[in-house]
Amino acid sequence: MSGASSLYEALPSATSIRVLVLGPGETDDEDIFCWLLPSDLDQDHEKFPDSTPRPTESISIATGKTSSGEDRTFLIPFDVDFGFDQPSAQASHESRMHPFQRYEALSYVWGDNSKPRYIFCNGEELFPVTQNLYAALRSLRLPQQGRRLWIDAICINQADHEEKGAQIGLMDRVYQQASKVIAFLPLSEQDAGNILELVPKVWRAREEYEQKRKERETGMTSQPGDMASLNSVTALETIRIPVAAEEQRGITSILQEQQSRRGGGNFLEDFGIPPLDSPLWVSWQRLFASSYFRRIWILQEFALGKNLHFWFGSRGERAELVMLAKHFLAAYGGTQSSEYMSAGSRRDEDDFTELARRAGEGSNNAGKMFTERVFTQDGSIHRRLIDILSTTLGFQATDQRDKIYALLGLALDGAYFAQHVSYAPEETPAKTFTRFARLFIEKGEGHELLLQAGLEHDQQLPSWVPVSHTA
C-alpha cells in the first residue's frame, strides 16, 4: 500500500534502501510511530570491512503526536560512525550517522488492503497499512526502545514504479544482509504454546530414534545425545538430499514394511510422539494452513535469510527447528506425514476438512521452501529462472507479474533478468509473461519453455507462453 509521496525522499545511491525505525510502545497502545532512515547496502561493515568503520549504536530522541493530539517522545536507536580511522575525528569524538543502518527484515503476508489501519510515519504523517502488517508491528514493538526493521510495504515507495523496479533488484541482498529475518505467522496463544511444546518432543524422539538405530547397528549402547548439538544449524546436514513431497508416501511405505520385519523401535512414534488425537496436531495444522506458505515472495525471503525466526505474535522459535521437526516426521515416522496434517479431521465437519486441505497444501509448499533454503544457504545447487518457475506453481501473488519477479533473487541468472523488471501500469501481466518468454528463447531456453507451455490455453497469451505462470 502506498502513502503520500512526501514521505519518501530520493534514495542517495543505487544500492540504498530505507530502514524503518519502529517506535517503542506498550501492547495495548494502538498508536504506532515510525521513522525512515536511508541505509546503503554497500556500506555494510560486516560484509565489506574496508568500506566504512564498524558502526556503533547510539540513541536519539524523536517526537510524535498521537491521534488524540498528545505529544510523545521516543528513544530511537541508530548507527553512528565515529570515524576513528580519521585522526581529526578521533580527537574531537565527532560522529555522523553511519551510511549503513543495521536492521531486521520482516517476512509476512500483506493481507487484505480494503480496510487499512493507519500508523504515524516521521512523527505525524498518517500512512495506511494492512491489518496483518498492523498486527505484526504491534507485536514486534519493544516497550522501551525503538527497533529497526525493513518492511517492503513501507520502505519501498510503492507508488514509484521506477523505484519499485530498482528495489526488486536488491531484494536478495536485503534479506541476506539483515541481522535477522522475522517470519510473521500469527497464531493464538494456545496454538503458539502447542507448537513450542510439540517441536521439542519431535526432536527428543528423533534423538532417541538415532540412539536406538546406532545400538542396533553396532550392538553397543550409545551415550545420550546433547540437544544443544541437535539444535545447531549443522542439523541441516540431515537433509543434504531432501525428500521430494511426492516421494514421501513411497518412502513411508518402505519404512512400514521394515517395521513389520524388524519389530518396534524403528520409528519416531515409538519414542513419545503425541498420538494423532492430540490437540497439538491441530495447532500444527493451523501453522501450515497459514497463507504465509502460499505467497510467492515468501519463497525468496524464506530461502535467503541467514538468521530466520518464526514469530507467532507473542513468542517464536528458530525456523530451522520447526522445519526440521517437520522433516523428521516425514523421514523417520511410521505414520504418513499427511496424516499429521489431517489429525482430528472428520469428514462430516467442513471446518476441519478445510483446515486439513489448507494444511496439506501449505505443508507441501513449506517443504519446497525449506529445500530451497538448504540449497541456497549451502550454495551447492544453483538453478536458472526457467527451472525455478516450473516448481513454484502452488504459490500465489496479488500482482501476477510477481510470479516471475519474486524469483529473481533465487535464480542463477537473476541479474540478467533484473534489468527487465517493470511495474509500469501499461506493462500488464500478459505482456510481462510474453516478454520474459521471448527472453528465455533469446537465452537458448526455448526447449524448456515449450515443455511448460501448451498444457492449457489462455486467450490473452500466445500458445508458446506457459499459462501456469498466470495461475
C-alpha positions as a Markdown table, in Angstrom:
| # | Residue | x | y | z |
|---|---|---|---|---|
| 1 | Met | 0.0 | 0.0 | 0.0 |
| 2 | Ser | 1.3 | 3.5 | -0.7 |
| 3 | Gly | 1.2 | 6.6 | 1.4 |
| 4 | Ala | 1.7 | 10.2 | 0.5 |
| 5 | Ser | 4.7 | 10.8 | -1.8 |
| 6 | Ser | 6.0 | 13.5 | 0.5 |
| 7 | Leu | 7.0 | 10.7 | 2.9 |
| 8 | Tyr | 9.7 | 9.5 | 0.6 |
| 9 | Glu | 13.0 | 11.3 | -0.1 |
| 10 | Ala | 15.1 | 10.2 | -3.1 |
| 11 | Leu | 17.5 | 7.4 | -2.1 |
| 12 | Pro | 21.1 | 8.5 | -2.1 |
| 13 | Ser | 22.6 | 5.7 | -4.2 |
| 14 | Ala | 21.6 | 2.8 | -6.4 |
| 15 | Thr | 22.4 | 0.3 | -3.5 |
| 16 | Ser | 20.5 | 2.2 | -0.8 |
| 17 | Ile | 17.3 | 1.1 | 0.8 |
| 18 | Arg | 15.2 | 2.6 | 3.6 |
| 19 | Val | 15.1 | 1.2 | 7.1 |
| 20 | Leu | 12.0 | 1.8 | 9.3 |
| 21 | Val | 12.6 | 2.7 | 13.0 |
| 22 | Leu | 9.6 | 1.3 | 14.9 |
| 23 | Gly | 8.9 | 3.5 | 17.9 |
| 24 | Pro | 8.5 | 1.8 | 21.3 |
| 25 | Gly | 5.1 | 1.3 | 22.9 |
| 26 | Glu | 3.0 | -0.9 | 25.2 |
| 27 | Thr | 1.0 | -3.8 | 24.0 |
| 28 | Asp | -2.4 | -2.0 | 24.4 |
| 29 | Asp | -1.2 | 1.2 | 22.7 |
| 30 | Glu | -3.0 | 1.4 | 19.4 |
| 31 | Asp | -0.9 | 4.3 | 18.0 |
| 32 | Ile | 2.2 | 3.2 | 16.1 |
| 33 | Phe | 5.0 | 5.5 | 15.3 |
| 34 | Cys | 7.9 | 5.0 | 12.8 |
| 35 | Trp | 10.6 | 6.9 | 11.1 |
| 36 | Leu | 12.5 | 6.2 | 7.8 |
| 37 | Leu | 16.3 | 6.2 | 7.5 |
| 38 | Pro | 18.4 | 5.6 | 4.4 |
| 39 | Ser | 20.8 | 2.6 | 4.5 |
| 40 | Asp | 23.4 | 1.8 | 1.8 |
| 41 | Leu | 23.9 | -2.0 | 1.5 |
| 42 | Asp | 27.4 | -1.4 | 0.0 |
| 43 | Gln | 28.5 | 0.3 | 3.3 |
| 44 | Asp | 27.8 | -2.7 | 5.4 |
| 45 | His | 31.0 | -3.1 | 7.5 |
| 46 | Glu | 30.3 | -6.8 | 8.3 |
| 47 | Lys | 30.1 | -7.7 | 4.6 |
| 48 | Phe | 32.5 | -5.1 | 3.3 |
| 49 | Pro | 35.0 | -4.4 | 6.2 |
| 50 | Asp | 37.0 | -1.9 | 4.1 |
| 51 | Ser | 34.0 | 0.2 | 3.1 |
| 52 | Thr | 33.4 | 2.0 | 6.4 |
| 53 | Pro | 34.3 | 1.8 | 10.1 |
| 54 | Arg | 32.4 | -0.5 | 12.3 |
| 55 | Pro | 29.0 | 1.0 | 13.3 |
| 56 | Thr | 28.2 | 1.9 | 16.9 |
| 57 | Glu | 24.7 | 2.1 | 18.1 |
| 58 | Ser | 23.5 | 5.4 | 19.6 |
| 59 | Ile | 20.2 | 6.6 | 21.0 |
| 60 | Ser | 18.4 | 9.7 | 19.9 |
| 61 | Ile | 15.1 | 11.3 | 20.9 |
| 62 | Ala | 12.3 | 11.6 | 18.4 |
| 63 | Thr | 8.9 | 13.2 | 18.8 |
| 64 | Gly | 5.4 | 12.5 | 17.5 |
| 65 | Lys | 1.8 | 13.4 | 18.1 |
| 66 | Thr | -0.8 | 10.8 | 18.9 |
| 67 | Ser | -4.3 | 10.6 | 17.3 |
| 68 | Ser | -5.7 | 12.4 | 20.4 |
| 69 | Gly | -3.2 | 15.2 | 20.0 |
| 70 | Glu | -0.8 | 14.2 | 22.8 |
| 71 | Asp | 2.9 | 14.9 | 22.3 |
| 72 | Arg | 5.1 | 11.9 | 22.7 |
| 73 | Thr | 8.8 | 11.3 | 22.9 |
| 74 | Phe | 10.6 | 8.1 | 21.9 |
| 75 | Leu | 14.1 | 6.6 | 22.3 |
| 76 | Ile | 15.2 | 5.8 | 18.8 |
| 77 | Pro | 18.3 | 3.7 | 18.0 |
| 78 | Phe | 20.5 | 4.4 | 15.0 |
| 79 | Asp | 24.1 | 3.5 | 14.0 |
| 80 | Val | 26.8 | 6.2 | 14.0 |
| 81 | Asp | 30.3 | 6.3 | 12.5 |
| 82 | Phe | 32.8 | 7.8 | 14.9 |
| 83 | Gly | 35.4 | 7.8 | 12.1 |
| 84 | Phe | 38.2 | 6.5 | 14.3 |
| 85 | Asp | 40.1 | 5.8 | 11.1 |
| 86 | Gln | 40.4 | 9.6 | 10.7 |
| 87 | Pro | 42.7 | 11.3 | 13.3 |
| 88 | Ser | 40.8 | 14.6 | 13.4 |
| 89 | Ala | 37.5 | 12.9 | 14.1 |
| 90 | Gln | 39.1 | 10.7 | 16.8 |
| 91 | Ala | 40.5 | 13.7 | 18.6 |
| 92 | Ser | 37.2 | 15.6 | 18.6 |
| 93 | His | 34.9 | 12.5 | 19.1 |
| 94 | Glu | 32.8 | 13.7 | 16.2 |
| 95 | Ser | 30.2 | 11.3 | 14.9 |
| 96 | Arg | 27.9 | 11.1 | 11.9 |
| 97 | Met | 25.1 | 8.8 | 11.0 |
| 98 | His | 26.5 | 5.6 | 9.6 |
| 99 | Pro | 25.7 | 5.1 | 5.9 |
| 100 | Phe | 24.6 | 1.5 | 6.7 |
| 101 | Gln | 21.9 | 1.1 | 9.3 |
| 102 | Arg | 21.7 | -2.4 | 10.7 |
| 103 | Tyr | 18.2 | -3.9 | 10.6 |
| 104 | Glu | 16.0 | -6.9 | 10.8 |
| 105 | Ala | 13.8 | -7.8 | 7.8 |
| 106 | Leu | 10.1 | -8.7 | 8.2 |
| 107 | Ser | 8.7 | -11.6 | 6.1 |
| 108 | Tyr | 4.9 | -11.6 | 6.2 |
| 109 | Val | 1.7 | -11.8 | 4.1 |
| 110 | Trp | 0.4 | -8.3 | 3.2 |
| 111 | Gly | -3.2 | -9.4 | 3.5 |
| 112 | Asp | -6.4 | -7.6 | 2.5 |
| 113 | Asn | -5.9 | -3.9 | 1.9 |
| 114 | Ser | -9.6 | -2.9 | 1.7 |
| 115 | Lys | -9.8 | -2.0 | 5.4 |
| 116 | Pro | -6.4 | -0.4 | 6.3 |
| 117 | Arg | -5.2 | 0.8 | 9.6 |
| 118 | Tyr | -3.1 | 3.9 | 9.9 |
| 119 | Ile | 0.3 | 4.5 | 11.6 |
| 120 | Phe | 2.3 | 7.7 | 12.1 |
| 121 | Cys | 5.4 | 7.9 | 9.9 |
| 122 | Asn | 8.1 | 10.5 | 10.5 |
| 123 | Gly | 6.3 | 11.8 | 13.6 |
| 124 | Glu | 2.9 | 12.9 | 12.3 |
| 125 | Glu | 2.2 | 11.7 | 8.7 |
| 126 | Leu | -0.6 | 9.1 | 8.6 |
| 127 | Phe | 0.3 | 6.0 | 6.5 |
| 128 | Pro | -2.1 | 3.2 | 5.6 |
| 129 | Val | -1.0 | -0.4 | 6.3 |
| 130 | Thr | -2.9 | -3.7 | 6.1 |
| 131 | Gln | -4.5 | -5.3 | 9.2 |
| 132 | Asn | -1.9 | -8.0 | 9.1 |
| 133 | Leu | 1.0 | -5.6 | 9.0 |
| 134 | Tyr | -0.5 | -3.5 | 11.8 |
| 135 | Ala | -0.7 | -6.6 | 13.9 |
| 136 | Ala | 2.9 | -7.5 | 13.1 |
| 137 | Leu | 4.1 | -4.0 | 14.1 |
| 138 | Arg | 2.2 | -4.1 | 17.4 |
| 139 | Ser | 3.6 | -7.5 | 18.3 |
| 140 | Leu | 7.2 | -6.7 | 17.3 |
| 141 | Arg | 7.3 | -3.3 | 19.1 |
| 142 | Leu | 9.6 | -3.1 | 22.1 |
| 143 | Pro | 8.3 | -1.4 | 25.3 |
| 144 | Gln | 11.2 | 1.0 | 26.0 |
| 145 | Gln | 13.3 | 1.4 | 22.8 |
| 146 | Gly | 12.8 | 1.6 | 19.1 |
| 147 | Arg | 13.6 | -1.3 | 16.7 |
| 148 | Arg | 15.0 | -1.1 | 13.2 |
| 149 | Leu | 13.1 | -3.1 | 10.5 |
| 150 | Trp | 12.9 | -3.4 | 6.8 |
| 151 | Ile | 9.3 | -3.8 | 5.6 |
| 152 | Asp | 8.6 | -3.8 | 1.9 |
| 153 | Ala | 5.2 | -2.1 | 2.0 |
| 154 | Ile | 6.6 | 0.9 | 3.9 |
| 155 | Cys | 10.3 | 1.0 | 3.0 |
| 156 | Ile | 9.7 | 1.0 | -0.8 |
| 157 | Asn | 7.7 | 3.8 | -2.4 |
| 158 | Gln | 5.0 | 1.5 | -3.9 |
| 159 | Ala | 3.7 | 4.4 | -6.0 |
| 160 | Asp | 7.0 | 5.0 | -7.7 |
| 161 | His | 7.2 | 2.3 | -10.4 |
| 162 | Glu | 10.9 | 3.0 | -11.2 |
| 163 | Glu | 12.0 | 2.9 | -7.6 |
| 164 | Lys | 10.0 | -0.3 | -7.1 |
| 165 | Gly | 11.6 | -2.0 | -10.0 |
| 166 | Ala | 15.1 | -0.9 | -8.9 |
| 167 | Gln | 14.5 | -2.1 | -5.3 |
| 168 | Ile | 13.4 | -5.5 | -6.6 |
| 169 | Gly | 17.0 | -6.0 | -7.9 |
| 170 | Leu | 18.2 | -5.6 | -4.3 |
| 171 | Met | 15.8 | -8.0 | -2.6 |
| 172 | Asp | 18.3 | -10.8 | -2.3 |
| 173 | Arg | 20.8 | -8.5 | -0.6 |
| 174 | Val | 18.1 | -7.1 | 1.7 |
| 175 | Tyr | 17.4 | -10.5 | 3.2 |
| 176 | Gln | 21.0 | -11.7 | 3.2 |
| 177 | Gln | 22.3 | -8.7 | 4.9 |
| 178 | Ala | 19.6 | -8.4 | 7.6 |
| 179 | Ser | 20.8 | -9.4 | 11.1 |
| 180 | Lys | 17.6 | -11.5 | 11.4 |
| 181 | Val | 14.6 | -12.3 | 9.2 |
| 182 | Ile | 11.4 | -12.5 | 11.2 |
| 183 | Ala | 8.7 | -14.6 | 9.6 |
| 184 | Phe | 5.4 | -13.4 | 11.0 |
| 185 | Leu | 2.9 | -16.3 | 11.4 |
| 186 | Pro | 0.2 | -15.1 | 13.8 |
| 187 | Leu | -1.3 | -17.8 | 15.9 |
| 188 | Ser | -3.5 | -17.9 | 19.0 |
| 189 | Glu | -1.7 | -18.1 | 22.3 |
| 190 | Gln | -2.8 | -21.7 | 22.7 |
| 191 | Asp | -1.6 | -22.7 | 19.3 |
| 192 | Ala | 1.7 | -21.0 | 19.7 |
| 193 | Gly | 2.2 | -22.8 | 23.0 |
| 194 | Asn | 1.3 | -26.1 | 21.5 |
| 195 | Ile | 3.8 | -25.6 | 18.7 |
| 196 | Leu | 6.6 | -24.8 | 21.1 |
| 197 | Glu | 5.6 | -27.9 | 23.1 |
| 198 | Leu | 5.4 | -30.2 | 20.1 |
| 199 | Val | 8.7 | -29.3 | 18.4 |
| 200 | Pro | 11.0 | -30.3 | 21.3 |
| 201 | Lys | 9.0 | -33.6 | 21.6 |
| 202 | Val | 9.8 | -34.4 | 18.0 |
| 203 | Trp | 13.4 | -33.5 | 18.4 |
| 204 | Arg | 13.8 | -35.7 | 21.5 |
| 205 | Ala | 12.1 | -38.6 | 19.8 |
| 206 | Arg | 14.4 | -38.2 | 16.8 |
| 207 | Glu | 17.4 | -38.2 | 19.2 |
| 208 | Glu | 16.2 | -41.4 | 20.9 |
| 209 | Tyr | 15.5 | -42.9 | 17.5 |
| 210 | Glu | 19.1 | -42.3 | 16.4 |
| 211 | Gln | 20.4 | -43.8 | 19.7 |
| 212 | Lys | 18.3 | -46.9 | 19.1 |
| 213 | Arg | 19.4 | -47.2 | 15.5 |
| 214 | Lys | 23.1 | -47.0 | 16.5 |
| 215 | Glu | 22.6 | -49.7 | 19.1 |
| 216 | Arg | 21.1 | -52.0 | 16.6 |
| 217 | Glu | 23.9 | -51.3 | 14.1 |
| 218 | Thr | 26.8 | -51.6 | 16.5 |
| 219 | Gly | 25.4 | -53.8 | 19.2 |
| 220 | Met | 26.6 | -51.2 | 21.7 |
| 221 | Thr | 24.8 | -48.7 | 23.9 |
| 222 | Ser | 25.4 | -45.2 | 22.8 |
| 223 | Gln | 25.5 | -42.2 | 25.2 |
| 224 | Pro | 22.5 | -39.9 | 25.2 |
| 225 | Gly | 23.0 | -37.1 | 22.7 |
| 226 | Asp | 23.1 | -33.4 | 23.5 |
| 227 | Met | 20.0 | -31.5 | 22.5 |
| 228 | Ala | 22.2 | -28.4 | 22.0 |
| 229 | Ser | 24.1 | -30.1 | 19.2 |
| 230 | Leu | 20.9 | -31.1 | 17.5 |
| 231 | Asn | 19.6 | -27.6 | 17.7 |
| 232 | Ser | 22.6 | -26.3 | 15.7 |
| 233 | Val | 22.3 | -25.4 | 12.1 |
| 234 | Thr | 24.6 | -28.4 | 11.4 |
| 235 | Ala | 21.4 | -30.4 | 11.6 |
| 236 | Leu | 20.8 | -29.3 | 8.1 |
| 237 | Glu | 23.2 | -32.0 | 7.1 |
| 238 | Thr | 20.4 | -34.5 | 7.8 |
| 239 | Ile | 18.7 | -33.3 | 4.6 |
| 240 | Arg | 21.5 | -32.9 | 2.2 |
| 241 | Ile | 19.3 | -34.9 | -0.2 |
| 242 | Pro | 15.8 | -33.6 | 0.6 |
| 243 | Val | 12.9 | -35.9 | 0.1 |
| 244 | Ala | 10.5 | -34.6 | -2.5 |
| 245 | Ala | 7.0 | -34.3 | -1.3 |
| 246 | Glu | 5.7 | -36.7 | -4.0 |
| 247 | Glu | 8.2 | -39.3 | -2.9 |
| 248 | Gln | 7.4 | -39.3 | 0.8 |
| 249 | Arg | 4.5 | -41.7 | 0.6 |
| 250 | Gly | 6.6 | -44.3 | -1.1 |
| 251 | Ile | 9.4 | -44.0 | 1.4 |
| 252 | Thr | 6.9 | -44.2 | 4.3 |
| 253 | Ser | 5.6 | -47.5 | 2.8 |
| 254 | Ile | 9.1 | -48.9 | 2.7 |
| 255 | Leu | 9.6 | -47.9 | 6.3 |
| 256 | Gln | 6.4 | -49.5 | 7.4 |
| 257 | Glu | 7.5 | -52.8 | 5.7 |
| 258 | Gln | 10.8 | -52.5 | 7.6 |
| 259 | Gln | 8.8 | -52.1 | 10.9 |
| 260 | Ser | 6.8 | -55.3 | 10.2 |
| 261 | Arg | 10.0 | -57.2 | 9.6 |
| 262 | Arg | 12.1 | -55.8 | 12.5 |
| 263 | Gly | 9.6 | -55.1 | 15.2 |
| 264 | Gly | 9.2 | -51.9 | 17.3 |
| 265 | Gly | 11.7 | -49.2 | 18.0 |
| 266 | Asn | 12.1 | -48.2 | 14.3 |
| 267 | Phe | 10.0 | -45.0 | 14.1 |
| 268 | Leu | 9.6 | -41.8 | 16.0 |
| 269 | Glu | 6.2 | -42.9 | 17.2 |
| 270 | Asp | 7.9 | -45.4 | 19.4 |
| 271 | Phe | 9.7 | -42.6 | 21.3 |
| 272 | Gly | 7.0 | -40.3 | 22.7 |
| 273 | Ile | 5.5 | -38.6 | 19.7 |
| 274 | Pro | 2.0 | -37.4 | 20.7 |
| 275 | Pro | -0.9 | -39.5 | 19.4 |
| 276 | Leu | -2.9 | -38.4 | 16.4 |
| 277 | Asp | -5.8 | -37.3 | 18.5 |
| 278 | Ser | -3.6 | -34.9 | 20.5 |
| 279 | Pro | -4.7 | -31.2 | 20.2 |
| 280 | Leu | -1.0 | -30.4 | 19.4 |
| 281 | Trp | -1.5 | -31.7 | 15.9 |
| 282 | Val | -4.5 | -29.4 | 15.3 |
| 283 | Ser | -2.2 | -26.5 | 16.1 |
| 284 | Trp | 0.5 | -28.0 | 13.8 |
| 285 | Gln | -2.2 | -28.0 | 11.1 |
| 286 | Arg | -3.1 | -24.3 | 11.7 |
| 287 | Leu | 0.6 | -23.3 | 11.5 |
| 288 | Phe | 1.0 | -24.8 | 8.0 |
| 289 | Ala | -2.5 | -23.8 | 6.9 |
| 290 | Ser | -1.3 | -20.2 | 7.1 |
| 291 | Ser | -1.3 | -18.2 | 3.8 |
| 292 | Tyr | 2.3 | -17.5 | 4.6 |
| 293 | Phe | 3.3 | -20.7 | 2.9 |
| 294 | Arg | 1.4 | -19.8 | -0.3 |
| 295 | Arg | 2.9 | -16.4 | -1.2 |
| 296 | Ile | 5.5 | -16.3 | -3.9 |
| 297 | Trp | 7.5 | -13.5 | -2.3 |
| 298 | Ile | 7.8 | -15.6 | 0.8 |
| 299 | Leu | 9.8 | -18.3 | -1.0 |
| 300 | Gln | 12.7 | -15.9 | -1.7 |
| 301 | Glu | 12.6 | -14.3 | 1.8 |
| 302 | Phe | 12.5 | -17.7 | 3.5 |
| 303 | Ala | 15.4 | -19.1 | 1.4 |
| 304 | Leu | 17.8 | -16.1 | 1.7 |
| 305 | Gly | 17.5 | -15.0 | 5.3 |
| 306 | Lys | 20.6 | -16.1 | 7.2 |
| 307 | Asn | 19.0 | -16.0 | 10.6 |
| 308 | Leu | 15.4 | -16.9 | 10.2 |
| 309 | His | 12.9 | -17.0 | 13.1 |
| 310 | Phe | 9.2 | -17.8 | 13.2 |
| 311 | Trp | 7.2 | -15.2 | 15.2 |
| 312 | Phe | 3.8 | -16.3 | 16.3 |
| 313 | Gly | 2.6 | -13.0 | 17.7 |
| 314 | Ser | 3.9 | -13.1 | 21.3 |
| 315 | Arg | 6.7 | -15.6 | 21.1 |
| 316 | Gly | 8.6 | -17.6 | 18.5 |
| 317 | Glu | 11.2 | -20.2 | 17.5 |
| 318 | Arg | 14.0 | -20.6 | 15.1 |
| 319 | Ala | 12.6 | -21.7 | 11.8 |
| 320 | Glu | 15.1 | -24.5 | 11.3 |
| 321 | Leu | 14.0 | -26.2 | 14.4 |
| 322 | Val | 10.3 | -26.2 | 13.3 |
| 323 | Met | 11.1 | -27.2 | 9.7 |
| 324 | Leu | 13.5 | -30.0 | 10.7 |
| 325 | Ala | 10.8 | -31.3 | 13.1 |
| 326 | Lys | 8.5 | -31.5 | 10.0 |
| 327 | His | 11.3 | -33.3 | 8.1 |
| 328 | Phe | 11.9 | -35.8 | 10.9 |
| 329 | Leu | 8.2 | -36.7 | 10.9 |
| 330 | Ala | 8.3 | -37.4 | 7.2 |
| 331 | Ala | 11.7 | -39.2 | 7.2 |
| 332 | Tyr | 11.6 | -41.2 | 10.4 |
| 333 | Gly | 7.9 | -41.6 | 11.2 |
| 334 | Gly | 5.9 | -44.7 | 10.7 |
| 335 | Thr | 2.8 | -42.6 | 10.1 |
| 336 | Gln | 2.4 | -40.9 | 6.8 |
| 337 | Ser | 3.2 | -37.2 | 7.2 |
| 338 | Ser | -0.1 | -36.3 | 5.6 |
| 339 | Glu | -1.9 | -37.9 | 8.5 |
| 340 | Tyr | -0.4 | -35.3 | 10.9 |
| 341 | Met | -1.9 | -32.6 | 8.6 |
| 342 | Ser | -5.4 | -34.1 | 9.0 |
| 343 | Ala | -5.3 | -35.4 | 12.5 |
| 344 | Gly | -8.6 | -34.6 | 14.3 |
| 345 | Ser | -10.4 | -34.0 | 11.0 |
| 346 | Arg | -13.7 | -35.7 | 10.5 |
| 347 | Arg | -15.4 | -36.0 | 7.1 |
| 348 | Asp | -18.7 | -34.5 | 8.4 |
| 349 | Glu | -17.1 | -31.3 | 9.7 |
| 350 | Asp | -16.4 | -28.9 | 6.9 |
| 351 | Asp | -14.2 | -26.6 | 9.1 |
| 352 | Phe | -11.8 | -29.5 | 9.9 |
| 353 | Thr | -11.6 | -30.9 | 6.4 |
| 354 | Glu | -10.9 | -27.4 | 5.0 |
| 355 | Leu | -8.2 | -26.9 | 7.6 |
| 356 | Ala | -6.7 | -30.3 | 6.6 |
| 357 | Arg | -6.8 | -29.3 | 2.9 |
| 358 | Arg | -5.1 | -26.0 | 3.5 |
| 359 | Ala | -2.6 | -27.5 | 5.9 |
| 360 | Gly | -1.7 | -30.2 | 3.3 |
| 361 | Glu | -1.1 | -27.6 | 0.6 |
| 362 | Gly | 0.9 | -25.4 | 3.0 |
| 363 | Ser | 3.0 | -28.3 | 4.1 |
| 364 | Asn | 3.8 | -29.2 | 0.6 |
| 365 | Asn | 4.9 | -25.6 | -0.2 |
| 366 | Ala | 6.8 | -25.4 | 3.1 |
| 367 | Gly | 8.8 | -28.5 | 2.1 |
| 368 | Lys | 9.7 | -26.7 | -1.2 |
| 369 | Met | 10.7 | -23.6 | 0.7 |
| 370 | Phe | 12.9 | -25.4 | 3.1 |
| 371 | Thr | 14.6 | -27.3 | 0.4 |
| 372 | Glu | 15.2 | -24.1 | -1.5 |
| 373 | Arg | 16.6 | -22.6 | 1.8 |
| 374 | Val | 19.0 | -25.6 | 2.3 |
| 375 | Phe | 20.3 | -25.3 | -1.3 |
| 376 | Thr | 20.7 | -21.5 | -1.1 |
| 377 | Gln | 22.4 | -21.4 | 2.3 |
| 378 | Asp | 24.7 | -24.3 | 1.3 |
| 379 | Gly | 25.4 | -22.9 | -2.1 |
| 380 | Ser | 25.6 | -26.4 | -3.6 |
| 381 | Ile | 22.8 | -26.0 | -6.2 |
| 382 | His | 22.1 | -23.1 | -8.5 |
| 383 | Arg | 19.1 | -23.1 | -10.7 |
| 384 | Arg | 18.1 | -20.9 | -13.7 |
| 385 | Leu | 14.9 | -18.9 | -13.6 |
| 386 | Ile | 13.3 | -21.2 | -16.2 |
| 387 | Asp | 13.9 | -24.2 | -13.9 |
| 388 | Ile | 12.6 | -22.5 | -10.7 |
| 389 | Leu | 9.4 | -21.4 | -12.5 |
| 390 | Ser | 8.3 | -24.9 | -13.1 |
| 391 | Thr | 8.5 | -25.8 | -9.3 |
| 392 | Thr | 6.5 | -22.8 | -7.9 |
| 393 | Leu | 3.1 | -23.4 | -9.4 |
| 394 | Gly | 1.5 | -23.8 | -6.0 |
| 395 | Phe | 2.4 | -20.3 | -4.9 |
| 396 | Gln | 0.2 | -17.2 | -5.3 |
| 397 | Ala | 0.8 | -13.5 | -6.0 |
| 398 | Thr | -1.5 | -10.5 | -5.7 |
| 399 | Asp | 0.3 | -8.9 | -8.6 |
| 400 | Gln | 0.7 | -11.7 | -11.1 |
| 401 | Arg | 3.9 | -10.2 | -12.5 |
| 402 | Asp | 5.5 | -11.1 | -9.2 |
| 403 | Lys | 5.2 | -14.8 | -10.2 |
| 404 | Ile | 8.4 | -14.0 | -12.1 |
| 405 | Tyr | 9.9 | -11.0 | -10.3 |
| 406 | Ala | 9.8 | -12.6 | -6.9 |
| 407 | Leu | 12.1 | -15.4 | -8.1 |
| 408 | Leu | 14.9 | -13.4 | -9.5 |
| 409 | Gly | 16.9 | -13.3 | -6.2 |
| 410 | Leu | 17.0 | -17.1 | -6.2 |
| 411 | Ala | 17.9 | -17.6 | -9.8 |
| 412 | Leu | 21.5 | -18.2 | -11.1 |
| 413 | Asp | 20.7 | -15.9 | -14.0 |
| 414 | Gly | 18.6 | -13.4 | -11.9 |
| 415 | Ala | 20.9 | -10.5 | -12.6 |
| 416 | Tyr | 20.3 | -10.9 | -16.3 |
| 417 | Phe | 16.5 | -10.6 | -15.9 |
| 418 | Ala | 16.6 | -7.9 | -13.2 |
| 419 | Gln | 17.1 | -5.2 | -15.8 |
| 420 | His | 13.8 | -6.2 | -17.4 |
| 421 | Val | 11.6 | -5.7 | -14.3 |
| 422 | Ser | 8.8 | -3.2 | -14.8 |
| 423 | Tyr | 5.8 | -2.2 | -12.8 |
| 424 | Ala | 4.6 | 0.4 | -15.2 |
| 425 | Pro | 0.8 | 0.3 | -15.5 |
| 426 | Glu | 0.9 | -0.4 | -19.2 |
| 427 | Glu | 3.1 | -3.5 | -18.5 |
| 428 | Thr | 0.2 | -5.9 | -17.9 |
| 429 | Pro | 0.8 | -9.5 | -16.7 |
| 430 | Ala | 0.2 | -10.9 | -20.2 |
| 431 | Lys | 2.8 | -8.5 | -21.7 |
| 432 | Thr | 5.2 | -9.4 | -18.9 |
| 433 | Phe | 4.9 | -13.1 | -19.4 |
| 434 | Thr | 5.2 | -12.8 | -23.1 |
| 435 | Arg | 8.3 | -10.5 | -22.9 |
| 436 | Phe | 10.0 | -12.9 | -20.5 |
| 437 | Ala | 9.2 | -15.9 | -22.7 |
| 438 | Arg | 11.0 | -14.1 | -25.5 |
| 439 | Leu | 13.9 | -13.5 | -23.2 |
| 440 | Phe | 14.1 | -17.3 | -22.4 |
| 441 | Ile | 14.1 | -18.0 | -26.1 |
| 442 | Glu | 16.9 | -15.5 | -26.7 |
| 443 | Lys | 18.9 | -17.2 | -24.0 |
| 444 | Gly | 18.6 | -20.5 | -25.8 |
| 445 | Glu | 16.0 | -21.9 | -23.3 |
| 446 | Gly | 13.1 | -22.2 | -25.8 |
| 447 | His | 13.0 | -26.0 | -25.4 |
| 448 | Glu | 12.5 | -25.8 | -21.7 |
| 449 | Leu | 9.9 | -23.0 | -22.2 |
| 450 | Leu | 7.9 | -25.1 | -24.6 |
| 451 | Leu | 7.9 | -28.0 | -22.2 |
| 452 | Gln | 6.0 | -25.8 | -19.8 |
| 453 | Ala | 3.6 | -24.4 | -22.4 |
| 454 | Gly | 0.6 | -25.8 | -24.3 |
| 455 | Leu | -0.9 | -27.7 | -21.4 |
| 456 | Glu | -3.7 | -25.1 | -21.2 |
| 457 | His | -4.7 | -22.1 | -23.3 |
| 458 | Asp | -5.2 | -18.5 | -22.3 |
| 459 | Gln | -6.6 | -16.2 | -25.0 |
| 460 | Gln | -4.5 | -13.3 | -23.7 |
| 461 | Leu | -1.3 | -15.2 | -24.3 |
| 462 | Pro | 0.4 | -16.8 | -27.3 |
| 463 | Ser | 0.3 | -20.6 | -27.2 |
| 464 | Trp | 4.0 | -20.8 | -26.6 |
| 465 | Val | 3.8 | -18.8 | -23.3 |
| 466 | Pro | 3.2 | -21.1 | -20.3 |
| 467 | Val | -0.3 | -20.4 | -18.9 |
| 468 | Ser | 0.9 | -21.7 | -15.5 |
| 469 | His | 2.8 | -18.5 | -14.9 |
| 470 | Thr | -0.5 | -16.7 | -14.7 |
| 471 | Ala | -2.1 | -19.0 | -12.2 |
